[in-house]
Amino acid sequence: MHVPRIYADFNGLVCGVKNRDRTGVALDTFGSIRDLANSGLILREGMPLVAFDESDEDEDLEGHGTAQFDHAHGRWIVEFDELGIRYVPAGARDHISTFRCVKCKADFPHDLAQFRMDSVCPSCGADMALPIAPP
């Protein structure tokens, strides 16, 4: 089974939702939403995911876990498994220039300087933040 690898900002580490002794990371950044949308994914409870962040030129930080909605903070996190966070060889460093609508797959015109969570797809009207909509 292919487990999607999604960008997450590891500066936003939090406690797990289901297991407070585990570490998690919020999926609330442009990169997380873009990776989910480009993969055609809308988060659901228990969805297996691999979250990663670039550490340096040679390695990434990575954690395997499941998507959990943190109702107290109104956000999705990846709650890492018992292995927590680990260093892995760096993945591809290609600049991702596309942001596809999770519903119709049309390209969203985007500019990080103008990124807004309330943007909608000009083709189908879907919410740009649909991949991280609350359950």
Backbone torsions as a table, in degrees:
resi	resn	phi	psi	omega
1	MET	NA	127.7	178.3
2	HIS	-77.2	126.7	176.7
3	VAL	-105.8	121.3	-177.8
4	PRO	-61.7	141.5	177.2
5	ARG	-105.1	115.1	-171.3
6	ILE	-120.1	136.1	176.0
7	TYR	-65.4	141.3	172.1
8	ALA	-146.7	147.3	179.1
9	ASP	-85.7	105.6	-176.4
10	PHE	-72.3	0.7	170.1
11	ASN	-76.2	-10.1	-179.5
12	GLY	-106.1	40.6	-179.9
13	LEU	-67.8	141.5	-177.6
14	VAL	-137.9	173.1	172.7
15	CYS	-77.0	153.0	177.0
16	GLY	-63.6	161.3	178.6
17	VAL	-89.0	-51.9	-179.1
18	LYS	-77.2	-36.8	-179.1
19	ASN	-128.8	102.2	-175.5
20	ARG	-64.7	-14.7	178.4
21	ASP	-82.2	-10.1	179.0
22	ARG	-96.1	159.9	178.6
23	THR	-96.0	148.9	174.6
24	GLY	-139.0	173.7	176.8
25	VAL	-138.8	138.1	-179.1
26	ALA	-71.9	143.8	176.5
27	LEU	-108.8	65.7	-172.9
28	ASP	-127.2	16.6	-179.4
29	THR	-103.2	165.4	176.9
30	PHE	-54.0	-46.1	-178.3
31	GLY	-61.6	-39.0	178.4
32	SER	-65.6	-47.3	-178.9
33	ILE	-63.7	-43.7	179.1
34	ARG	-60.3	-47.0	-179.3
35	ASP	-64.0	-40.7	177.7
36	LEU	-63.9	-48.0	-178.7
37	ALA	-62.3	-45.7	-179.8
38	ASN	-63.7	-25.5	176.5
39	SER	-88.0	-4.1	-179.5
40	GLY	73.8	28.7	-174.4
41	LEU	-108.0	136.3	168.3
42	ILE	-115.6	123.4	-174.5
43	LEU	-59.8	145.0	173.9
44	ARG	-142.5	153.1	-178.9
45	GLU	-54.7	132.0	175.4
46	GLY	81.5	1.2	179.6
47	MET	-63.2	125.5	177.2
48	PRO	-70.2	135.5	179.8
49	LEU	-144.6	155.5	167.6
50	VAL	-114.5	121.3	176.7
51	ALA	-100.4	140.1	179.5
52	PHE	-139.5	158.6	172.9
53	ASP	-146.1	147.4	177.7
54	GLU	-72.1	132.4	177.9
55	SER	-97.2	-55.7	175.5
56	ASP	-154.2	-166.3	-176.6
57	GLU	-60.9	-29.7	-171.7
58	ASP	-105.7	-15.8	-175.7
59	GLU	-144.6	159.1	175.4
60	ASP	-118.9	158.6	166.8
61	LEU	-92.3	140.0	-176.8
62	GLU	-147.0	144.6	175.2
63	GLY	-143.6	134.5	177.3
64	HIS	-97.2	139.8	179.7
65	GLY	-174.5	-156.3	-179.0
66	THR	-130.1	150.0	177.0
67	ALA	-73.7	132.9	177.3
68	GLN	-136.5	137.6	177.2
69	PHE	-90.4	125.4	178.9
70	ASP	-91.5	94.4	-176.8
71	HIS	-62.8	-32.8	-179.1
72	ALA	-64.0	-32.2	-177.9
73	HIS	-113.0	-2.2	177.1
74	GLY	64.7	41.2	-177.8
75	ARG	-148.3	158.1	174.7
76	TRP	-88.8	144.0	171.9
77	ILE	-131.8	159.5	165.3
78	VAL	-98.4	115.6	175.8
79	GLU	-89.6	116.7	-174.1
80	PHE	-71.4	151.0	177.6
81	ASP	-70.8	-174.0	-174.9
82	GLU	-63.9	-17.2	178.5
83	LEU	-81.5	-14.8	177.5
84	GLY	66.6	-141.0	-177.5
85	ILE	-97.0	140.1	178.0
86	ARG	-138.0	158.4	174.5
87	TYR	-88.2	135.5	178.4
88	VAL	-134.0	160.0	176.5
89	PRO	-56.3	145.0	-177.9
90	ALA	-57.7	136.6	174.4
91	GLY	-81.6	-175.7	178.7
92	ALA	-58.1	138.0	-179.6
93	ARG	-106.5	25.9	178.7
94	ASP	-66.9	138.0	176.6
95	HIS	-73.6	124.0	178.6
96	ILE	-86.8	117.4	-176.0
97	SER	-106.3	0.9	-179.9
98	THR	-109.8	150.6	173.6
99	PHE	-140.9	102.9	-175.4
100	ARG	-96.1	144.8	174.7
101	CYS	-62.0	132.5	-178.9
102	VAL	-67.4	-22.3	-178.8
103	LYS	-92.5	-53.8	-173.1
104	CYS	-106.0	-5.0	178.5
105	LYS	70.2	7.2	175.7
106	ALA	-69.5	148.9	176.8
107	ASP	-71.5	130.2	170.6
108	PHE	-79.9	131.6	167.7
109	PRO	-69.8	127.0	-178.5
110	HIS	-141.4	153.9	177.5
111	ASP	-149.3	121.4	-177.2
112	LEU	-53.6	-34.2	-179.2
113	ALA	-67.3	-22.7	-178.4
114	GLN	-113.5	14.2	-178.6
115	PHE	-61.6	127.1	177.7
116	ARG	-134.2	134.5	-179.1
117	MET	-67.8	-18.8	-177.9
118	ASP	-96.8	12.7	177.0
119	SER	-68.5	152.0	177.9
120	VAL	-126.3	156.4	179.0
121	CYS	-66.9	128.0	178.8
122	PRO	-69.5	-17.6	-179.3
123	SER	-86.4	-44.1	-174.2
124	CYS	-124.0	-8.5	178.3
125	GLY	84.1	4.7	179.5
126	ALA	-66.9	146.6	177.7
127	ASP	-66.6	131.9	179.0
128	MET	-60.1	-31.8	-178.2
129	ALA	-91.3	13.7	-179.5
130	LEU	-54.2	-36.1	179.1
131	PRO	-58.6	-25.5	-179.6
132	ILE	-114.5	24.5	177.8
133	ALA	-64.4	143.9	176.9
134	PRO	-59.2	151.6	-179.9
135	PRO	-67.0	NA	NA
